[in-house]
Amino acid sequence: MKPAPFGYVRAGSLDEALAALAEGGEDAKPIAGGQSLVPALNLRLVRPTLLVDLNHAGLDGIAANGTLTVGATTRQAALVGDERVHPLVREALPFVGHFVTRNRGTVGGSIAHADGAAELPLCLVALGGKVVVDGPSGRRVIAAHEFFMTHFTTALGAGELVVETVWPLAATGESSAFEELALRAGDFAQSMVAVVLRRDADGKVVDASVAVGAVSDHPIRLREVETLLVGTSGAEAAADAGSLAATLVDPPGSIHASARYSRALTGALTTRAIERAA
């Protein structure tokens, strides 16, 4: 399998990258890690006439200043051992592809690709993070829950690039858990759940985030489940929260699992994640 012919630009800066994308128009694609794009090129599922290489555009790096700002071309593996990274993200990272793909795959690439079964988009939504994009109309910041629209579709406009993602730091009194089931290690998830709880001095939940992925076309927060948890210890309401979660998702079903099974699985993972977070 070989890709269709394409042109190539190695951008030395963000401005160069944006200019090249503007010149290439709809037939231009940015590339950094290439862990999703290259297989699609080889299968000729996409046929861009121009690839714009972002690896030398100065878009990597991690900085902490009240929040954690992660450059778009930062490798996923760079987050694994960084203690500034939220524990939820560090727990989810081993589920992202395989060791070798995490070494090459980028954080911004995963966010921009917007696979409904991807772990990093789910974590960004669960934590209430943000996506920073730049393009012909200038830089703008988009809340994660508004950025992901459906499978492989985001709020990015024509000629725009993801340049940074902004992740909250772990707060006092906060705990989290990530649960996922896949057929094999590194495979796409059948269902996954991210839970973040914040409790007061008495151990009561004062704020909760419960987000699910792989059973919907983009990561979604289960607001009804979050409301159910507030005022409880978390663990005492975990079973009811899981049962409620199972009724709130509407998975399409697949050759691997029926919709009924996927709903039940999501409920079980939700209960487990809440119990562990609590």
C-alpha positions as CSV (number, residue, x, y, z in Angstrom):
1,M,0.0,0.0,0.0
2,K,1.4,3.4,-1.0
3,P,0.0,6.9,-0.8
4,A,-1.1,8.9,-3.8
5,P,1.5,11.5,-4.9
6,F,1.7,14.7,-2.7
7,G,3.9,17.8,-2.3
8,Y,5.8,18.4,1.0
9,V,6.6,21.5,2.9
10,R,8.8,21.5,6.1
11,A,7.6,24.5,8.0
12,G,10.2,26.3,10.1
13,S,7.7,28.3,12.1
14,L,4.0,28.5,12.8
15,D,3.7,31.4,10.3
16,E,5.3,29.3,7.6
17,A,2.9,26.4,8.4
18,L,-0.2,28.6,8.3
19,A,1.0,30.1,5.0
20,A,1.6,26.8,3.4
21,L,-1.8,25.5,4.5
22,A,-3.5,28.6,3.2
23,E,-1.7,28.1,-0.1
24,G,-2.6,24.4,-0.3
25,G,-6.3,25.1,0.6
26,E,-8.6,22.2,1.2
27,D,-6.2,19.7,-0.3
28,A,-3.4,20.4,2.3
29,K,-2.9,18.4,5.5
30,P,-0.7,19.1,8.5
31,I,1.5,16.2,9.7
32,A,3.5,15.8,12.9
33,G,3.5,12.3,14.4
34,G,1.5,10.8,11.6
35,Q,0.3,7.8,13.6
36,S,-3.3,8.3,12.2
37,L,-2.6,10.2,9.0
38,V,0.1,7.9,7.5
39,P,-2.1,4.7,7.6
40,A,-4.9,6.7,6.0
41,L,-2.5,7.9,3.3
42,N,-1.3,4.4,2.6
43,L,-4.9,3.1,2.3
44,R,-5.7,6.1,0.1
45,L,-8.6,7.0,2.4
46,V,-7.3,10.6,2.1
47,R,-5.4,12.1,-0.8
48,P,-4.0,15.5,0.0
49,T,-1.9,17.2,-2.6
50,L,0.3,18.8,0.1
51,L,1.6,17.7,3.5
52,V,2.9,20.5,5.8
53,D,5.4,19.1,8.3
54,L,5.0,20.8,11.8
55,N,7.9,19.0,13.5
56,H,10.2,22.0,13.2
57,A,7.6,24.8,13.6
58,G,8.3,25.3,17.4
59,L,5.0,23.9,18.6
60,D,6.4,21.5,21.2
61,G,7.0,21.9,24.9
62,I,5.2,21.8,28.3
63,A,4.8,24.8,30.6
64,A,3.0,25.1,34.0
65,N,1.6,28.4,35.2
66,G,-1.7,27.8,37.0
67,T,-2.6,25.4,34.2
68,L,-0.5,23.0,32.1
69,T,0.0,24.2,28.5
70,V,1.1,21.4,26.2
71,G,2.4,22.3,22.7
72,A,0.7,20.6,19.8
73,T,3.7,18.6,18.6
74,T,4.7,17.4,22.1
75,R,5.0,13.6,22.0
76,Q,2.4,11.7,24.0
77,A,5.3,9.8,25.7
78,A,6.6,13.1,27.2
79,L,3.5,13.3,29.5
80,V,4.0,9.9,31.0
81,G,6.7,10.7,33.5
82,D,5.8,14.4,34.1
83,E,4.3,14.7,37.6
84,R,2.8,18.1,36.6
85,V,0.4,16.2,34.3
86,H,-3.0,15.5,35.9
87,P,-3.2,11.9,37.4
88,L,-6.2,11.2,35.2
89,V,-4.1,11.7,32.1
90,R,-1.2,9.7,33.3
91,E,-3.5,6.8,34.1
92,A,-5.1,7.0,30.7
93,L,-1.8,7.3,28.7
94,P,-0.9,3.6,28.7
95,F,-4.2,2.9,26.9
96,V,-3.2,5.2,24.0
97,G,-2.1,3.0,21.2
98,H,1.2,1.2,21.9
99,F,4.5,2.2,23.4
100,V,6.1,2.9,20.0
101,T,3.1,4.9,18.7
102,R,3.1,7.1,21.9
103,N,6.8,7.8,21.3
104,R,5.9,9.3,17.9
105,G,2.3,10.4,18.3
106,T,1.6,13.9,19.4
107,V,-0.8,15.4,21.9
108,G,-2.2,17.9,19.5
109,G,-2.5,15.4,16.7
110,S,-4.7,13.2,18.9
111,I,-6.9,16.2,19.8
112,A,-7.2,17.4,16.2
113,H,-7.9,13.9,14.8
114,A,-10.9,13.7,17.2
115,D,-11.4,10.0,17.1
116,G,-14.5,9.2,19.2
117,A,-12.6,6.3,20.8
118,A,-9.4,8.3,21.7
119,E,-8.3,8.6,25.3
120,L,-6.8,12.1,25.3
121,P,-9.9,13.9,23.9
122,L,-11.9,12.2,26.6
123,C,-9.5,13.3,29.4
124,L,-9.5,16.9,28.1
125,V,-13.3,17.0,28.2
126,A,-13.5,15.4,31.6
127,L,-11.0,17.9,33.1
128,G,-12.7,20.9,31.4
129,G,-9.6,21.7,29.4
130,K,-9.2,24.0,26.4
131,V,-7.8,23.9,22.8
132,V,-5.8,26.8,21.4
133,V,-6.0,27.2,17.7
134,D,-4.4,29.6,15.2
135,G,-5.3,30.4,11.6
136,P,-6.1,33.1,9.1
137,S,-8.4,35.0,11.6
138,G,-5.9,34.8,14.4
139,R,-5.7,32.8,17.6
140,R,-8.7,31.7,19.6
141,V,-9.4,29.4,22.6
142,I,-12.1,26.8,22.4
143,A,-13.5,24.8,25.4
144,A,-12.9,21.1,25.0
145,H,-16.6,20.2,25.2
146,E,-17.2,22.6,22.3
147,F,-14.2,21.6,20.2
148,F,-15.2,17.9,19.5
149,M,-18.3,17.7,17.3
150,T,-18.5,14.2,15.9
151,H,-16.2,11.5,14.6
152,F,-13.1,13.1,13.1
153,T,-14.9,16.5,13.1
154,T,-14.0,19.5,15.3
155,A,-14.6,23.2,15.5
156,L,-11.4,23.9,13.6
157,G,-12.1,26.4,10.7
158,A,-10.5,26.4,7.3
159,G,-6.7,26.8,7.5
160,E,-6.6,26.6,11.3
161,L,-4.2,24.5,13.4
162,V,-4.2,23.2,16.9
163,V,-1.2,24.9,18.5
164,E,-1.7,24.1,22.2
165,T,-3.9,22.3,24.6
166,V,-4.5,23.6,28.1
167,W,-5.0,21.1,31.0
168,P,-6.0,21.9,34.6
169,L,-3.6,20.9,37.3
170,A,-4.8,18.5,40.0
171,A,-6.6,20.5,42.8
172,T,-6.6,19.9,46.6
173,G,-9.3,17.4,47.6
174,E,-9.5,16.1,44.0
175,S,-9.2,12.4,43.0
176,S,-9.8,10.7,39.7
177,A,-9.9,7.4,37.9
178,F,-9.9,6.1,34.3
179,E,-11.4,2.8,33.1
180,E,-11.4,1.3,29.7
181,L,-12.1,-2.1,28.1
182,A,-10.6,-3.0,24.7
183,L,-10.4,-6.4,23.0
184,R,-6.6,-6.4,23.2
185,A,-4.0,-4.0,24.6
186,G,-3.6,-1.0,22.2
187,D,-6.9,-1.7,20.4
188,F,-9.6,0.9,20.2
189,A,-11.8,0.9,23.3
190,Q,-15.2,-0.7,23.4
191,S,-16.0,1.8,26.2
192,M,-14.1,4.1,28.4
193,V,-14.9,6.3,31.4
194,A,-13.1,9.2,33.1
195,V,-14.1,10.4,36.5
196,V,-12.9,13.4,38.5
197,L,-14.3,14.0,42.1
198,R,-13.7,16.9,44.4
199,R,-14.7,16.4,48.0
200,D,-14.9,18.6,51.1
201,A,-13.3,18.0,54.5
202,D,-16.2,15.7,55.4
203,G,-15.6,13.5,52.4
204,K,-18.7,14.7,50.5
205,V,-18.5,15.2,46.8
206,V,-18.9,18.9,46.0
207,D,-18.2,18.7,42.3
208,A,-17.9,15.8,39.9
209,S,-17.0,15.2,36.3
210,V,-18.0,11.9,34.6
211,A,-17.2,11.6,30.9
212,V,-17.5,8.7,28.5
213,G,-16.1,7.8,25.1
214,A,-16.2,5.1,22.4
215,V,-19.9,4.7,22.9
216,S,-20.7,8.0,21.3
217,D,-19.3,9.9,18.3
218,H,-17.4,12.3,20.6
219,P,-16.5,12.5,24.3
220,I,-19.5,13.5,26.4
221,R,-20.1,14.4,30.0
222,L,-22.9,12.7,31.8
223,R,-24.3,15.7,33.7
224,E,-27.1,13.7,35.3
225,V,-24.6,11.3,36.8
226,E,-22.5,14.2,38.1
227,T,-25.6,15.7,39.8
228,L,-26.4,12.3,41.4
229,L,-22.9,12.1,43.0
230,V,-22.9,15.6,44.5
231,G,-23.6,15.4,48.3
232,T,-22.6,11.7,48.6
233,S,-19.4,10.1,49.5
234,G,-19.1,9.0,45.8
235,A,-18.7,5.3,46.6
236,E,-22.2,5.0,48.2
237,A,-23.8,6.3,45.0
238,A,-21.5,4.4,42.5
239,A,-23.8,1.6,41.7
240,D,-26.8,3.9,41.1
241,A,-24.5,6.2,39.0
242,G,-23.4,3.3,36.9
243,S,-27.0,2.2,36.3
244,L,-27.9,5.7,35.3
245,A,-24.9,6.0,33.0
246,A,-26.0,2.9,31.1
247,T,-29.4,4.5,30.3
248,L,-27.8,7.8,29.1
249,V,-25.6,6.4,26.4
250,D,-26.8,5.3,23.0
251,P,-24.0,3.3,21.3
252,P,-24.6,2.1,17.8
253,G,-23.3,-1.5,18.4
254,S,-20.7,-3.2,16.2
255,I,-19.4,-6.5,15.1
256,H,-17.6,-6.8,18.5
257,A,-20.5,-5.8,20.8
258,S,-24.2,-5.1,20.7
259,A,-25.6,-1.8,21.8
260,R,-27.1,-3.5,24.8
261,Y,-23.7,-4.9,25.8
262,S,-22.0,-1.6,25.3
263,R,-24.5,0.2,27.6
264,A,-24.1,-2.4,30.3
265,L,-20.3,-2.2,29.9
266,T,-20.4,1.6,30.2
267,G,-22.5,1.3,33.4
268,A,-20.0,-1.2,34.9
269,L,-17.0,0.9,34.0
270,T,-18.7,4.0,35.5
271,T,-19.4,2.3,38.8
272,R,-15.8,1.0,38.9
273,A,-14.2,4.4,38.1
274,I,-16.3,6.2,40.7
275,E,-15.5,3.6,43.4
276,R,-11.8,3.9,42.6
277,A,-11.9,7.7,42.5
278,A,-13.7,7.8,45.9
